[in-house]
Amino acid sequence: MSKTFRTLALIELFGAALVILLGFMLIWWPGLTLQSLVMFCGAFLLVESISAMIGAWRCYGVLRWLRGGVGALGVALALFIVLLPDLTLSFIAAAVGLWTIMCGLGLMTEKTARRRWLYVLAGVLLVLAGIWFIFNHAAAIITIGLWAGMSLLVLGMSQVAAAIAVWRAAKNS
């Protein structure tokens, strides 16, 4: 049993190393790494969509047409993503900008807060950041990359801590 736990700890540690590596890559090269991730996601979507279209041949009736249609739509979207990764990143930046504006407006309308002025201030800052994201896509993409990189570093460190805990539990059992 302890050998199994040690193997699980090593697998978790390997995954943590990959997450930490991706986090450092996102911090070091946020735009390039995000563009590479968009290309990878587009390629993955292309493979999945072709797989769905092939799987549609085993279905009958409406399900065949539904799976085939979803597969064809996925192929079209994947080709769009792979052929125009910069436009895809700009769309993501605009979507994050709109989401940030909506969150800011939500904070400004918070009625149950004790210190309401803090919510209004945070809401105004979020609305300004959202507007900035919408009009300056390059800065938004770099900011998203940095946020993602820092988040992945925290996630990787927590995975390392979990792997160490599992290793120690295996050692003590």
C-alpha positions as CSV (number, residue, x, y, z in Angstrom):
1,M,0.0,0.0,0.0
2,S,2.8,2.5,0.8
3,K,4.4,1.8,-2.5
4,T,1.2,2.8,-4.3
5,F,1.0,6.0,-2.2
6,R,4.6,6.8,-3.0
7,T,3.9,6.3,-6.7
8,L,0.9,8.6,-6.4
9,A,3.1,11.2,-4.7
10,L,5.6,11.1,-7.5
11,I,2.9,11.5,-10.1
12,E,1.5,14.4,-8.2
13,L,4.9,15.9,-7.9
14,F,5.5,15.5,-11.7
15,G,2.1,17.2,-12.4
16,A,3.1,20.0,-10.0
17,A,6.4,20.5,-11.8
18,L,4.5,20.9,-15.1
19,V,2.0,23.3,-13.6
20,I,4.9,25.4,-12.1
21,L,6.8,25.3,-15.4
22,L,3.7,26.6,-17.3
23,G,3.2,29.3,-14.6
24,F,6.7,30.5,-15.1
25,M,6.3,30.5,-18.9
26,L,3.1,32.5,-18.5
27,I,4.9,35.0,-16.3
28,W,8.0,35.2,-18.5
29,W,6.2,35.2,-21.9
30,P,2.5,35.9,-21.3
31,G,1.5,36.8,-24.9
32,L,3.5,34.1,-26.6
33,T,2.4,31.4,-24.2
34,L,-1.2,32.4,-24.4
35,Q,-1.0,32.3,-28.2
36,S,0.6,28.9,-28.1
37,L,-2.2,27.7,-25.7
38,V,-4.8,29.1,-28.1
39,M,-3.2,27.2,-31.0
40,F,-3.1,24.0,-28.8
41,C,-6.8,24.4,-27.9
42,G,-7.7,24.9,-31.5
43,A,-5.8,21.8,-32.5
44,F,-7.5,19.8,-29.7
45,L,-10.9,21.1,-30.8
46,L,-10.2,20.1,-34.4
47,V,-9.3,16.5,-33.3
48,E,-12.4,16.3,-31.0
49,S,-14.7,17.7,-33.7
50,I,-13.4,15.3,-36.3
51,S,-13.8,12.5,-33.8
52,A,-17.4,13.6,-33.2
53,M,-18.1,13.6,-36.9
54,I,-16.7,10.1,-37.2
55,G,-18.7,9.0,-34.2
56,A,-21.9,10.4,-35.8
57,W,-21.8,7.5,-38.3
58,R,-22.5,5.0,-35.6
59,C,-25.7,6.9,-34.5
60,Y,-29.1,6.9,-36.0
61,G,-31.8,9.4,-36.8
62,V,-31.6,12.9,-35.3
63,L,-28.6,12.0,-33.1
64,R,-26.5,11.4,-36.2
65,W,-27.4,14.8,-37.6
66,L,-26.9,16.5,-34.2
67,R,-23.4,14.9,-33.6
68,G,-22.4,15.6,-37.2
69,G,-23.6,19.2,-37.0
70,V,-21.8,19.8,-33.7
71,G,-18.7,18.2,-35.2
72,A,-18.8,20.4,-38.4
73,L,-19.4,23.5,-36.3
74,G,-16.4,22.5,-34.1
75,V,-14.2,22.0,-37.2
76,A,-15.1,25.4,-38.4
77,L,-14.4,27.0,-35.0
78,A,-11.2,25.1,-34.7
79,L,-10.0,26.3,-38.1
80,F,-10.9,29.9,-37.2
81,I,-8.9,29.6,-33.9
82,V,-5.9,28.0,-35.5
83,L,-5.8,30.3,-38.5
84,L,-6.5,33.5,-36.5
85,P,-5.1,33.1,-33.0
86,D,-4.6,36.9,-32.5
87,L,-8.2,37.6,-33.3
88,T,-9.2,34.8,-30.9
89,L,-7.1,36.4,-28.1
90,S,-8.6,39.8,-28.9
91,F,-12.1,38.2,-28.5
92,I,-11.0,36.7,-25.2
93,A,-9.7,40.0,-24.0
94,A,-12.9,41.8,-24.9
95,A,-15.0,39.1,-23.2
96,V,-12.9,39.4,-20.1
97,G,-13.3,43.2,-20.3
98,L,-17.1,42.9,-20.5
99,W,-17.1,40.4,-17.6
100,T,-14.9,42.7,-15.5
101,I,-17.3,45.6,-16.2
102,M,-20.3,43.5,-15.2
103,C,-18.6,42.4,-12.0
104,G,-17.7,46.1,-11.2
105,L,-21.3,47.2,-11.8
106,G,-22.5,44.3,-9.5
107,L,-20.2,45.5,-6.8
108,M,-21.3,49.1,-7.0
109,T,-24.9,48.1,-6.6
110,E,-24.2,46.0,-3.4
111,K,-26.7,47.2,-0.8
112,T,-26.0,44.9,2.1
113,A,-22.3,45.8,2.6
114,R,-21.2,47.4,5.9
115,R,-18.5,49.6,4.3
116,R,-20.3,50.3,1.1
117,W,-17.8,52.8,-0.1
118,L,-15.2,50.0,-0.5
119,Y,-17.5,48.1,-2.7
120,V,-18.2,51.2,-4.8
121,L,-14.5,51.9,-5.1
122,A,-13.7,48.3,-6.1
123,G,-16.6,48.5,-8.6
124,V,-15.3,51.7,-10.2
125,L,-11.8,50.2,-10.4
126,L,-13.2,47.0,-12.0
127,V,-15.2,49.0,-14.5
128,L,-12.2,51.1,-15.4
129,A,-10.1,47.9,-15.8
130,G,-12.8,46.4,-18.0
131,I,-12.9,49.4,-20.3
132,W,-9.1,49.3,-20.5
133,F,-9.2,45.6,-21.4
134,I,-11.8,46.3,-24.2
135,F,-9.8,49.1,-25.8
136,N,-6.3,47.8,-25.2
137,H,-6.3,44.1,-26.1
138,A,-2.5,43.7,-25.9
139,A,-2.4,44.9,-22.3
140,A,-5.4,42.7,-21.5
141,I,-3.8,39.6,-22.9
142,I,-0.5,40.2,-21.0
143,T,-2.5,40.9,-17.8
144,I,-4.5,37.7,-18.3
145,G,-1.3,35.8,-18.9
146,L,0.3,37.2,-15.7
147,W,-2.8,36.4,-13.6
148,A,-2.9,32.9,-15.0
149,G,0.8,32.4,-14.4
150,M,0.6,33.5,-10.8
151,S,-2.4,31.4,-10.2
152,L,-0.6,28.4,-11.7
153,L,2.4,29.0,-9.4
154,V,0.1,28.9,-6.4
155,L,-1.6,25.8,-7.7
156,G,1.7,24.1,-8.3
157,M,3.0,24.9,-4.9
158,S,-0.2,23.5,-3.3
159,Q,0.3,20.3,-5.4
160,V,3.9,20.0,-4.2
161,A,2.6,20.3,-0.6
162,A,0.0,17.6,-1.3
163,A,2.6,15.3,-2.8
164,I,4.9,15.8,0.2
165,A,2.0,15.0,2.6
166,V,1.1,11.8,0.6
167,W,4.8,10.8,0.6
168,R,5.1,11.3,4.4
169,A,1.8,9.4,4.9
170,A,3.2,6.5,2.8
171,K,6.5,6.5,4.7
172,N,4.7,6.4,8.1
173,S,2.3,3.6,7.2
